Amino acid sequence: MNSLIPPHKGKLIPLLIEGKELRENKKKAGSLTAVRMSSRETSDLIMMAIGAFSPLKGFMVEKDYNEVVDHMHMSDGTLWPIPITLSVTKEEAANISLEDEITLIDDESGELMGIMKVQDKYEYNKEHEAKQVFLTEDEAHPGVKKVYAQDDVLLGGKVKAFSEGPYPELYGPHYARPAQTREIFKEKGWSTISAFQTRNPIHRSHEYCTKIALEVSDGILIHPLVGKLKADDIPAEVRMRCYEVLLENYYPKDRVVLKVYPMEMRYGGPREALLHAIFRQNYGCSHLIIGRDHAGVGNYYGPFDAQKIFTEIKPGALHILSLIHISEPTRPLYI
């Protein structure tokens, strides 16, 4: 029987609560201090909610934040390349004590998204985070700009998520949690699955890459990002129609799955490529196609930096890496 690659650190940890627990916590949330989240913080919460960011159980405490920023792993040694954080003003932080529970509200929609038990609150250096994670302190970089726009104190703690936002309704059958794609792959009898990350329409070179990947995989997951992008990127609804046309006419229908995921793009180049690999492993994929300037923007990264970073992590830190080879045992699938 075909088996799938294990999730990152061995187990999916979805944080979305349901039923009686959801009703009780929603009722409690009305009496708690409310923190309004940016679109990026909301999308990170949703990724944790569906288990895509397993093994995270909430926004990072200071010791994990520092290790991730400086060394690309959490305090227990778990590979993680980009900090997942929640920021508040100094005034808000002064009114929140450790062990308090807070309500998490999406600032744009006003939707109640969850609650968090505060385990840590700490100040941080935005410029240092930008330089370490994005390799630049230039505010023209969209990811750096978002970091600089954050408030001055970070709150860390475990979360209980109430919602997946608008994504299930907007994308219907194209939306899937990691547990659901894993079931799809099992039903198809696949064990090797190549994920194709995209925030753009698929062009001929992309088609070529994915069809090469089909030669070494049982199937392909076309996995477009549908969270927030920078203003001049192509809207998700336009891109989705492009993907559907390609699947209808240019790919073998029994070997390709199209599903979306709700993360906001950081344009973090090499480190974001590692994050893409981690959550694709959680979705059940054994291979990740790393293209030229993967997750890049402007001229901040070299064309192959996102490939090279996979040679810099410790062996075994990421299971998807060990299954990403074509013919040479030391050469990952860099297409």
Summary of the structure (lengths in Angstrom):
residues: 335
radius of gyration: 19.4
end to end distance: 29.3
largest distance: 58.7
contacts: 1111
relative contact order: 0.16
helix: 39%
strand: 19%
